[in-house]
Amino acid sequence: MPDRDTQDCGSLAPLAVGQVLRDRYVLQARLGTGGTGAVFKALDRFRATLPEASQYVAVNILHARGDCSAETVANVCREFHGAQVLSHRNIVNVYEMDRDGDVIFFTMELLDGEPLSSVLERLRPRPMRRSLAWELIGELGAGIAHAHARGIVHGGLSPRSIFITSDGELRILNFGAAHRFMAAQSRSDHAGFAATDAPAYASCEQLEGRRADPRDDLYALACIGYELLAGTHPFGSRPATLARDYRVPLARPDGLTGRQWRALQKGLSWHRGGRSIGVRLWMQRLIKGGVREDSATPLQELTQPDDVRPKIPWQAAALFLVMTLTTAVVLAHFRSAFAVKAIDAPATLPLAANRNLAAATPDGEPRSDAVAAPATDATSKPVRYGESRTKAALKSMPLTISVEPTPVKSDDHFAEIRLHRNLLQKNGSFTWWTEPATAKPGVDYVPEAVAIQTFPSGYRATRLYVRILPRPMRSQRSYFYVAIAQPGRPHSPLIRRQVWLPQSSSLQARR
């Protein structure tokens, strides 16, 4: 007779509709089959005095032809107890765990509706109506923030693990997926994500085998939020590691404010250091008023795409047109007046700029009888009439960058360096490289040769990343430099910033 801890469930009789478990749960319909169990709709005889809609539960049964090892049973128990401690309107309710002979099962709330993945599939490639998308994002964030406040990480969040009821309420399923992932990871590299069908929503750290933490739930939450707002996955359903390695660009969904877009980008960072923010605070930045838990839009309304944009009433459109024409006439008058004054204005620009002005007509074209003066700088250009002299001077100035290295923690795989610039400056390119110090290149970090990088158009900030190598015996803090300069300007100032690496966590623990 096989050992009970390692028996094959294939030797057990399969369960069928009509069977009764514990003389209480009458199996009435099979709802689905997952990696660890089958789910049935069941009549709970103990609920006979309740309204008919409340007499039914979902029974999640350990798969009759699956793995009944002690490890699998322990994982199911962990999932059940992890979900049982959570009581929230946006998290599915679980009731009790039991067994009938060799059949292990637990009961949970019976939901009528469909997974969010099905809703998105019907809408694709069009986004959900914007107001409804914000409702679902608010409910999802509320449930995840509630779990994190109680020390529980989902670890496998995806549209398949989110259920939308017929009344439009959102329920998060499958809490405890992080435990299943770690257990499966010991058997195969990505078996855990194959079971949860969530590789496109898993962070780089999870795909690389690190234990799930709240920042990984934030990445999945940001991916799902982006998909609701834009109608498509932020990186074309690519795994985060592939999107990171190929630098897949991120398009901004229409209608987001600057603050909302920055929050969404932060949640979609490929590195945990960029996502070091709590879900509740992140939601406050993304949604005005923070998380909301009182939304309930019928399911059929959620499947209506956001094709119809709000229309401006004709009265408002007419008023807007009149105001626009009036403003254009006033600006034209002031512009011509300013041009006349500019001709008679005293010389306040550098000599080379004044000579260029003298050699030009009011239309900005060179005079045939004028001799162009030699420029004092290769970047000096004529300043056109009506252009702000301060703005013109700023555009021709060397790029001004402020650099802020972020602290590196003992479990980080990358050092993050944030750069900020003045948006009025035209040249947004810079070169950067690493320089050794007490930290050893190739041992403590991956050295970077000279590379050219550009600020994204219209953005003041960008980030650099230097890969940190795991070194279990780093006895003390060490550092290296990141150097930044402006290409094509040999005399521009060189910026150097120290990046400190912490002492190894194993040595810290000994102390």
C-alpha atoms as one frame of an Amber mdcrd trajectory, in Angstrom:
protein
   0.000   0.000   0.000   1.523   3.378  -0.938   2.617   5.836   1.682  -0.170
   8.352   2.474   2.280  11.269   2.073   3.269  10.291  -1.460   0.165   8.550
  -2.820  -1.040   9.127  -6.371  -4.510  10.604  -6.485  -5.081   8.790  -9.743
  -5.897   5.682  -7.676  -8.892   7.478  -6.138 -12.350   7.364  -7.675 -13.124
  10.568  -9.598 -15.782  12.829  -8.140 -19.022  13.311 -10.023 -22.104  15.499
  -9.953 -24.597  14.179  -7.389 -21.938  13.000  -4.942 -22.230  14.203  -1.323
 -19.246  15.214   0.801 -19.391  14.962   4.590 -23.131  14.249   4.278 -23.510
  17.985   3.744 -22.304  19.295   0.371 -24.234  17.994  -2.660 -22.141  18.490
  -5.815 -24.433  19.922  -8.491 -22.208  21.205 -11.303 -18.531  21.317 -12.219
 -17.477  24.956 -12.587 -13.883  24.474 -13.656 -10.588  22.684 -13.206  -7.302
  24.229 -12.113  -3.760  23.134 -11.442  -4.465  21.909  -7.920  -8.173  21.176
  -7.877 -11.611  21.049  -9.400 -14.314  23.513  -8.411 -17.951  22.460  -8.019
 -21.151  24.286  -7.309 -22.636  22.575  -4.264 -25.784  22.776  -2.159 -24.949
  23.216   1.518 -27.603  21.332   3.471 -26.773  23.332   6.594 -28.008  26.484
   4.787 -31.474  25.142   4.037 -33.165  27.875   6.100 -31.452  30.699   4.176
 -32.769  32.301   0.953 -32.242  30.063  -2.053 -29.416  32.214  -3.491 -27.480
  31.817  -0.209 -27.805  28.042  -0.010 -25.026  27.353  -2.506 -21.253  27.427
  -2.087 -18.228  26.700  -4.246 -16.311  23.575  -3.240 -12.638  23.540  -4.231
 -11.500  19.913  -4.252  -7.910  18.728  -4.491  -7.637  17.327  -7.999  -8.820
  13.696  -8.135  -6.029  12.916 -10.608  -3.390  15.279  -9.380  -0.557  15.256
  -6.887  -1.624  14.273  -3.359   1.857  14.592  -1.846   2.299  16.159   1.571
   3.864  19.198  -0.122   0.801  19.792  -2.311  -1.590  19.385   0.611   0.515
  21.821   2.649   0.392  24.366  -0.182  -3.401  24.083  -0.393  -3.680  24.516
   3.371  -1.450  27.595   3.223  -3.569  29.093   0.475  -6.739  28.469   2.456
  -5.452  29.929   5.714  -3.867  32.876   3.896  -7.244  33.757   2.368  -9.185
  33.005   5.567  -7.492  35.763   7.561  -8.608  38.316   4.964 -12.086  39.730
   5.283 -12.747  42.359   2.642 -15.512  43.048   0.145 -13.056  42.843  -2.764
 -11.504  39.504  -1.718 -13.393  36.240  -2.180 -14.690  34.775   1.096 -13.508
  31.309   2.140 -15.453  29.373   4.753 -13.899  26.138   5.990 -11.498  23.336
   5.104 -12.409  19.670   5.509 -11.836  16.192   4.146 -14.053  13.227   3.328
 -11.933  10.105   3.329  -9.111  10.807   0.909 -10.816  13.885  -0.593  -9.445
  17.192   0.682 -11.541  20.276  -0.026 -12.465  23.746   1.172 -15.585  25.800
   0.651 -15.817  29.378  -0.501 -18.209  32.048  -1.712 -20.085  31.103  -4.888
 -19.722  33.883  -7.463 -21.905  34.550 -10.496 -20.059  36.397 -13.251 -16.813
  35.956 -15.168 -13.058  36.562 -14.848 -11.715  39.993 -15.722  -9.625  38.317
 -18.436 -12.830  37.461 -20.329 -14.110  41.030 -20.025 -10.838  42.439 -21.385
 -10.783  39.906 -24.213 -14.209  41.026 -25.423 -13.185  44.682 -25.287  -9.760
  44.305 -26.901  -8.243  46.389 -28.450 -10.591  49.115 -27.215 -10.308  50.335
 -23.619 -13.051  50.084 -21.043 -15.166  53.155 -20.442 -12.864  55.423 -18.438
 -15.138  55.994 -15.421 -15.744  52.249 -15.044 -12.041  51.470 -15.418 -11.257
  53.806 -12.521 -13.918  52.044 -10.420 -12.324  48.628 -10.960  -8.800  49.944
 -10.348 -10.003  51.496  -7.082 -11.606  48.243  -5.914  -8.587  46.162  -6.910
  -6.194  48.512  -5.129  -8.373  48.484  -2.010  -8.272  44.686  -1.804  -4.515
  44.431  -2.365  -3.778  47.232   0.140  -5.949  45.423   2.719  -3.952  42.202
   2.244  -0.586  43.979   2.441  -1.623  45.675   5.684  -2.041  42.159   7.129
   1.313  40.907   5.867  -0.070  38.838   2.976   1.220  39.064  -0.609  -0.775
  37.675  -3.520   2.223  36.968  -5.760   0.199  35.805  -8.786  -2.144  38.673
  -9.564  -3.505  38.721 -13.131  -6.854  39.275 -14.881  -7.497  35.530 -14.506
  -7.325  35.827 -10.712  -9.842  38.699 -10.623 -13.552  37.928 -10.835 -16.307
  40.375 -11.786 -19.755  39.443 -10.453 -22.956  40.020 -12.408 -23.635  42.991
 -10.127 -20.271  44.517 -11.052 -18.453  43.802  -7.797 -14.798  42.791  -7.928
 -13.345  39.795  -6.080  -9.663  38.828  -5.925  -9.059  35.061  -6.058  -6.140
  32.742  -5.352  -4.428  34.421  -2.415  -1.437  32.332  -1.415  -0.097  32.128
  -4.979   3.315  33.285  -3.707   3.598  30.114  -1.621   2.655  27.982  -4.612
   5.248  29.764  -6.707   8.064  29.152  -4.241   7.095  25.495  -3.865   6.907
  24.995  -7.608  10.149  26.871  -8.161  12.063  24.087  -6.454  10.816  21.661
  -9.121  11.124  23.732 -12.313  12.163  27.219 -13.218   8.763  28.735 -14.011
   6.280  26.080 -12.979   4.631  28.454 -10.533   3.765  30.999 -13.206   2.643
  28.274 -15.580   0.136  27.287 -12.901  -1.154  30.812 -12.389  -1.034  31.830
 -16.082   0.512  35.172 -15.093   3.976  35.525 -16.691   2.946  38.785 -18.415
   1.975  40.273 -15.045   4.897  38.958 -12.994   7.762  41.284 -12.105  11.344
  40.766 -13.241  12.302  39.682  -9.746   9.680  36.923  -9.653  10.601  35.695
 -13.124  14.223  35.556 -11.978  13.258  33.369  -9.009  13.116  35.810  -6.099
  10.471  35.486  -3.412   7.382  37.628  -4.006   6.946  40.794  -1.969   4.382
  43.667  -2.017   6.261  45.519  -4.787   5.562  42.605  -7.125   1.828  42.917
  -6.485   2.186  46.617  -7.331   3.732  45.757 -10.715   0.836  43.413 -11.544
  -1.676  46.003 -10.314  -0.104  48.675 -12.543  -0.172  46.325 -15.564  -3.853
  45.566 -15.037  -4.667  49.236 -14.446  -2.863  50.194 -17.661  -4.765  47.520
 -19.584  -8.103  48.804 -18.287  -7.226  52.391 -19.270  -5.530  51.723 -22.622
  -7.142  48.499 -23.845  -3.804  46.724 -24.195  -1.032  45.324 -21.994   1.661
  47.970 -21.359   4.419  45.846 -22.943   2.382  43.864 -25.478   1.948  40.906
 -23.048   5.719  40.394 -22.982   7.267  39.143 -19.724   8.878  41.949 -17.738
  12.386  40.537 -18.200  12.025  40.558 -21.987  10.531  44.064 -21.994  13.401
  45.262 -19.807  16.167  43.664 -21.850  14.784  45.059 -25.128  13.802  48.426
 -23.632  10.223  48.148 -24.881   8.807  51.719 -24.939   5.785  52.601 -22.829
   3.018  54.639 -24.475   1.006  57.084 -22.391  -2.759  56.359 -22.315  -4.954
  59.239 -23.409  -6.494  61.497 -20.794  -4.061  60.957 -17.904  -2.710  63.914
 -15.964   1.019  64.278 -15.451   0.714  63.067 -11.858  -1.318  60.010 -12.872
   1.128  59.110 -15.641   4.110  59.390 -13.298   2.368  57.152 -10.761   1.544
  54.570 -13.430   5.142  54.612 -14.691   6.410  54.094 -11.147   4.227  51.019
 -10.713   5.494  49.644 -14.038   9.171  50.046 -13.144  11.239  46.989 -14.051
  13.175  47.241 -10.786  11.855  46.950  -7.252  13.743  50.076  -6.261  11.538
  52.078  -8.624   8.391  50.553  -7.091   9.285  51.189  -3.446   5.936  52.699
  -2.501   2.922  51.298  -0.679  -0.146  50.403  -2.727  -2.394  52.780  -0.776
  -0.093  55.776  -1.354   0.365  54.786  -5.001  -3.399  54.659  -5.432  -3.759
  58.137  -3.926  -1.398  59.472  -6.585  -3.138  57.580  -9.367  -6.770  58.203
  -8.385  -8.013  61.431  -6.895  -9.418  60.582  -3.473  -7.407  57.338  -3.138
  -8.836  53.821  -3.034 -12.590  53.334  -3.299 -14.545  50.332  -2.104 -18.148
  51.222  -2.910 -18.307  50.741  -6.685 -20.787  48.331  -8.260 -21.542  48.662
 -11.980 -23.456  45.787 -13.638 -21.236  43.446 -15.637 -22.965  44.161 -18.956
 -22.071  47.861 -18.614 -18.408  47.061 -17.939 -18.141  45.456 -21.362 -19.071
  48.690 -23.169 -15.904  50.093 -24.846 -14.768  53.669 -24.446 -15.559  54.580
 -28.063 -17.736  57.618 -27.399 -15.851  60.620 -26.086 -17.773  63.326 -24.193
 -19.166  65.868 -26.667 -19.002  69.636 -26.126 -22.453  71.294 -26.302 -22.783
  73.537 -29.354 -23.211  76.639 -27.172 -19.919  75.919 -25.420 -18.238  75.190
 -28.751 -19.439  78.503 -30.215 -18.253  80.429 -27.155 -14.885  78.685 -27.327
 -14.522  79.599 -31.013 -15.299  83.281 -30.354 -12.811  83.424 -27.470 -10.125
  81.743 -29.593 -10.538  84.228 -32.458 -10.524  87.186 -30.059  -7.364  85.938
 -28.369  -5.650  85.440 -31.743  -6.441  89.051 -32.788  -5.145  90.463 -29.481
  -1.948  88.382 -29.638  -1.320  89.489 -33.243  -1.662  93.151 -32.202   0.753
  92.766 -29.287   3.198  90.797 -31.385   3.421  93.535 -34.020   3.791  96.187
 -31.307   6.546  94.150 -29.659   8.392  93.787 -32.975   8.430  97.584 -33.459
   9.781  98.118 -29.962  12.425  95.454 -30.475  13.906  97.412 -33.426  14.435
 100.522 -31.286  15.481  98.693 -28.122  18.980  99.367 -26.739  21.591  96.660
 -27.179  21.518  94.231 -24.266  22.480  91.003 -26.032  26.038  89.854 -26.604
  27.881  91.572 -29.459  27.636  88.647 -31.879  23.879  88.376 -31.403  23.376
  92.131 -31.966  25.355  92.006 -35.219  23.205  89.179 -36.438  20.101  91.224
 -35.646  21.485  94.238 -37.509  22.160  92.064 -40.526  18.585  90.832 -40.708
  15.311  92.211 -41.940  12.277  92.337 -39.643  11.194  89.069 -41.274  14.363
  87.354 -40.115  15.994  87.147 -43.588  19.594  88.401 -44.094  20.044  91.809
 -45.760  21.797  91.854 -49.103  23.835  94.924 -48.099  24.916  93.664 -44.701
  28.007  91.701 -43.718  27.401  88.910 -41.205  29.525  89.212 -38.099  31.570
  86.204 -36.993  29.960  84.233 -34.177  31.765  84.114 -30.865  30.524  80.558
 -30.164  29.710  77.646 -32.425  26.263  77.421 -30.854  25.370  81.118 -31.224
  22.336  81.667 -33.465  20.314  84.753 -34.464  17.485  85.513 -32.066  14.244
  86.050 -33.986  11.986  89.001 -33.225   9.365  88.212 -30.615  11.313  85.276
 -29.111  12.066  85.371 -25.398  15.748  86.212 -24.974  15.921  84.235 -21.745
  14.425  81.186 -23.446  16.802  81.511 -26.394  19.776  81.798 -24.061  18.689
  78.743 -22.085  18.356  76.664 -25.252  21.922  77.422 -26.241  23.337  76.726
 -22.782  24.981  73.398 -21.941  22.608  70.778 -20.512  22.187  71.209 -16.753
  21.589  67.918 -14.944  20.989  67.139 -11.296  21.775  63.566 -10.263  20.278
  61.658  -7.335  21.576  58.129  -6.632  19.059  56.080  -4.648  20.223  53.931
  -1.708  21.110  50.350  -2.599  19.729  47.636  -0.322  21.395  44.315   0.343
  18.901  42.370  -1.820  18.812  44.809  -4.770  20.040  43.654  -8.169  20.412
  47.146  -9.617  21.553  50.561  -8.488  19.189  53.280  -9.662  20.403  56.805
 -10.541  17.788  59.479 -11.221  18.561  62.448 -13.447  16.635  65.705 -13.801
  17.066  68.487 -16.374  15.625  71.864 -17.379  12.888  71.325 -19.982  13.711
  74.592 -21.788  17.131  73.289 -22.746  17.036  71.875 -26.239  19.819  69.306
 -26.024  18.635  66.319 -24.000  21.498  63.892 -24.673  24.271  62.958 -22.271
  27.018  60.362 -21.914  27.639  58.261 -18.828  29.923  55.518 -17.587  31.089
  53.909 -14.338  34.412  54.502 -12.588  35.860  52.165  -9.949  36.608  53.144
  -6.360  36.554  50.878  -3.306  33.924  48.666  -5.008  35.445  46.240  -7.511
  34.153  46.164 -11.110  33.148  42.670 -12.148  32.973  41.592  -8.511  30.644
  44.084  -6.831  28.975  45.533  -9.936  28.925  45.262 -13.729  31.041  48.122
 -15.158  29.486  50.259 -17.889  31.490  51.710 -20.791  30.748  55.144 -22.225
  27.149  55.202 -23.476  24.922  57.928 -24.873  21.420  58.333 -23.473  18.657
  60.865 -24.166  15.924  62.291 -21.990  12.493  61.256 -23.324  10.926  64.085
 -25.298   8.940  66.386 -23.038  10.160  64.800 -19.786  12.372  66.300 -17.115
  13.572  63.035 -15.588  15.097  59.723 -16.595  16.914  56.875 -14.840  20.121
  54.902 -15.199  20.634  51.392 -13.862  23.864  49.619 -12.974  23.670  45.891
 -12.247  24.858  44.890  -8.771  26.504  41.484  -8.431  25.677  39.339  -5.382
  28.669  39.146  -3.096  27.995  37.232   0.152  31.248  38.298   1.825  31.281
  42.093   1.405  32.696  42.920   4.838  32.094  46.663   4.697  30.373  49.329
   2.657  32.034  50.195  -0.634  31.280  52.522  -3.508  31.899  53.292  -7.149
  31.265  56.379  -9.293  28.812  57.122 -12.056  30.184  59.857 -14.333  27.957
  62.000 -16.558  28.945  64.510 -19.248  27.428  66.266 -22.253  28.500  64.919
 -25.660  30.120  67.337 -28.071  31.046  69.803 -25.318  34.551  68.946 -24.092
  34.576  71.874 -21.685  31.185  71.123 -20.102  31.295  70.213 -16.398  31.697
  66.532 -15.538  29.332  65.186 -12.884  30.411  62.323 -10.626  28.178  60.677
  -8.037  29.033  57.990  -5.520  26.931  54.842  -5.420  27.299  53.085  -2.081
  26.904  49.325  -1.788  25.840  47.969   1.621  27.576  45.363   3.698  26.477
  41.807   2.943  23.226  40.893   4.684  24.700  37.643   6.027  27.419  39.555
   7.844  24.900  42.089   9.161  22.827  39.241  10.582  25.837  37.839  12.444
  26.376  41.140  14.188
